[in-house]
């Protein structure tokens, strides 16, 4: 993380003892920052499950299906998805394998933590980053990138899918060669900022059809 990102991460304990308390204070955290920190939004397990059942992929930000983390109860479980695209235009492939893996992982976490599934949410870039603003105002889009360490730090669990749209045949787009993906995983694995993070690999078997 950059110096500014490290300052933001170091300040998180001031905003509550639990991640849920800190998420509810996100507006205050953002307001005190020297740089613009876009609001963290999440999408519910219910919405993702419904889309999986109906054959759709992850929602897109213009669909308006996310909620700000400040609106979530403090006992909500938030999962951060770290990944790269499985197709040229979409985060998943036509079989929805990544969405299925994400939904399965969220349900598993709900059982482990004894949290009702209605209180399980996920941060997924395709849905939670305002793609329209990024296209129109690139500086705002990059602000989401700079805020990624904060989003990870405010998530209860981090899952990652290391598959890419070229099946690792193109070096430049391999998951572990992408700076953002490396940063997300690295931040998930250490406790310097009292994150106590649990990292889980989402194993996805791509259909042969």
C-alpha positions in Angstrom: 0.0 0.0 0.0 1.1 3.6 -0.6 1.8 6.0 2.3 -1.7 7.4 2.1 -3.2 4.0 2.0 -1.2 2.9 5.0 -2.3 6.0 7.0 -6.0 5.1 6.2 -5.5 1.5 7.3 -3.7 2.5 10.5 -6.6 4.8 11.4 -9.3 2.0 11.1 -9.2 0.9 14.7 -10.3 4.5 15.7 -13.7 3.8 14.0 -14.8 0.8 16.0 -13.6 -2.4 17.6 -15.3 -4.7 15.1 -15.3 -4.6 11.3 -19.1 -4.0 11.3 -18.7 -0.9 13.5 -15.9 0.4 11.2 -18.0 -0.1 8.1 -20.8 2.0 9.6 -18.3 4.8 10.1 -17.0 4.6 6.5 -18.4 8.1 5.8 -16.4 9.6 8.6 -13.3 7.8 7.5 -13.7 9.1 4.0 -14.5 12.6 5.2 -11.3 12.8 7.2 -9.1 11.5 4.3 -6.9 13.9 2.3 -7.9 12.1 -0.9 -11.3 11.1 -2.3 -12.3 7.6 -1.0 -15.4 6.3 -2.8 -18.1 4.7 -0.6 -17.7 0.9 -0.3 -20.8 -0.9 -1.7 -21.8 -4.5 -1.4 -24.2 -6.9 -3.0 -26.3 -9.4 -1.0 -25.9 -13.2 -1.1 -29.7 -13.3 -1.9 -29.2 -11.3 -5.1 -26.2 -13.3 -6.2 -28.1 -16.6 -5.5 -31.1 -15.4 -7.4 -29.0 -14.4 -10.4 -27.2 -17.8 -10.3 -30.5 -19.6 -10.3 -31.8 -17.6 -13.2 -28.7 -18.1 -15.3 -27.3 -14.6 -15.1 -23.8 -13.5 -14.2 -22.6 -11.0 -11.6 -24.6 -7.8 -11.6 -23.2 -4.7 -13.2 -23.0 -1.4 -11.4 -25.7 0.3 -13.5 -28.1 -2.4 -12.3 -28.2 -0.6 -9.0 -28.3 -3.7 -6.9 -25.7 -2.8 -4.3 -26.0 -1.0 -0.9 -23.5 1.1 1.0 -21.7 -0.6 3.8 -22.8 2.1 6.2 -26.3 0.7 5.9 -25.4 -2.8 7.0 -26.0 -4.1 10.5 -22.8 -4.5 12.5 -23.2 -8.3 12.5 -23.2 -8.6 8.7 -20.6 -10.8 7.1 -18.8 -9.1 4.2 -16.8 -11.1 1.7 -14.3 -9.5 -0.8 -13.8 -11.2 -4.1 -10.4 -10.9 -5.7 -10.3 -12.1 -9.3 -9.7 -11.2 -12.9 -12.1 -11.6 -15.8 -13.0 -15.0 -17.3 -14.2 -13.5 -20.6 -13.2 -10.4 -22.5 -16.2 -8.4 -21.5 -17.5 -10.1 -18.3 -16.1 -11.2 -15.0 -17.4 -14.8 -15.5 -17.8 -17.3 -18.3 -21.0 -18.5 -19.9 -21.4 -21.2 -17.4 -21.3 -18.9 -14.4 -18.6 -20.9 -12.6 -17.2 -18.0 -10.7 -20.5 -16.8 -9.5 -21.3 -20.3 -8.4 -18.0 -20.6 -6.5 -18.6 -17.2 -4.8 -22.1 -18.1 -3.8 -21.0 -21.5 -2.4 -18.2 -19.8 -0.4 -20.5 -17.2 1.0 -22.9 -19.9 2.2 -20.1 -21.9 3.7 -18.9 -18.8 5.6 -22.5 -18.1 6.8 -22.6 -21.7 8.3 -19.2 -21.4 9.8 -19.9 -18.1 11.5 -23.6 -19.0 12.3 -24.8 -15.9 10.4 -28.1 -15.8 8.7 -27.7 -15.8 4.9 -29.7 -12.6 4.8 -26.8 -10.9 6.5 -24.1 -12.0 4.0 -22.8 -9.6 1.4 -19.9 -9.4 -1.1 -17.8 -6.7 -2.6 -17.4 -7.6 -6.3 -15.7 -5.0 -8.5 -18.1 -5.4 -11.5 -21.1 -4.5 -9.3 -19.6 -2.3 -6.6 -17.3 0.1 -8.6 -19.3 2.7 -10.5 -18.3 1.8 -14.0 -20.1 4.7 -15.6 -18.2 7.3 -13.5 -15.0 5.5 -14.3 -15.6 5.7 -18.0 -16.6 9.4 -17.8 -14.1 10.5 -15.2 -11.0 8.3 -15.1 -9.7 10.0 -12.0 -12.8 8.9 -10.0 -12.3 5.4 -11.4 -8.7 5.3 -10.1 -9.9 6.4 -6.7 -11.7 3.0 -6.4 -8.3 1.3 -7.1 -6.6 3.3 -4.5 -9.3 2.5 -2.0 -9.0 -1.3 -2.5 -6.8 -1.8 0.6 -9.5 -0.2 2.7 -12.2 -2.3 1.1 -10.1 -5.4 1.9 -9.5 -4.3 5.4 -13.2 -3.8 6.0 -14.1 -7.3 4.8 -14.5 -10.3 7.1 -13.3 -12.8 4.5 -11.3 -12.6 1.3 -11.7 -15.2 -1.5 -9.8 -15.3 -4.7 -10.1 -16.9 -8.0 -6.8 -17.2 -9.9 -8.2 -18.2 -13.3 -8.1 -15.8 -16.2 -9.7 -15.6 -19.6 -6.7 -17.1 -21.4 -6.2 -20.0 -19.1 -2.8 -18.6 -18.0 -1.5 -18.7 -21.6 -0.9 -14.9 -21.6 1.6 -13.7 -19.0 0.4 -10.1 -18.7 -3.1 -11.0 -17.7 -2.3 -13.9 -15.3 -3.9 -13.3 -11.9 -0.6 -13.2 -10.0 0.9 -10.8 -12.5 -1.7 -8.2 -11.9 -0.6 -5.6 -9.4 -4.1 -5.1 -7.9 -4.7 -8.8 -7.4 -1.2 -9.3 -5.8 -1.9 -6.4 -3.4 -5.4 -7.8 -2.4 -3.9 -11.2 -1.6 -0.9 -9.8 0.2 -3.0 -7.5 2.4 -5.2 -10.5 3.2 -2.4 -12.6 4.5 -0.9 -10.4 7.2 -2.1 -8.8 10.4 -0.2 -5.6 10.5 -3.4 -3.6 10.6 -5.1 -5.9 13.1 -7.2 -7.4 10.3 -7.1 -11.1 11.4 -7.9 -12.0 7.9 -8.9 -15.5 6.7 -8.0 -16.1 3.1 -9.8 -18.9 1.2 -9.0 -20.1 -2.3 -12.2 -20.6 -4.4 -11.5 -23.8 -6.4 -13.4 -23.6 -9.7 -13.6 -26.5 -12.1 -14.3 -25.2 -15.6 -16.9 -27.3 -17.4 -15.6 -29.2 -20.4 -18.7 -28.4 -22.5 
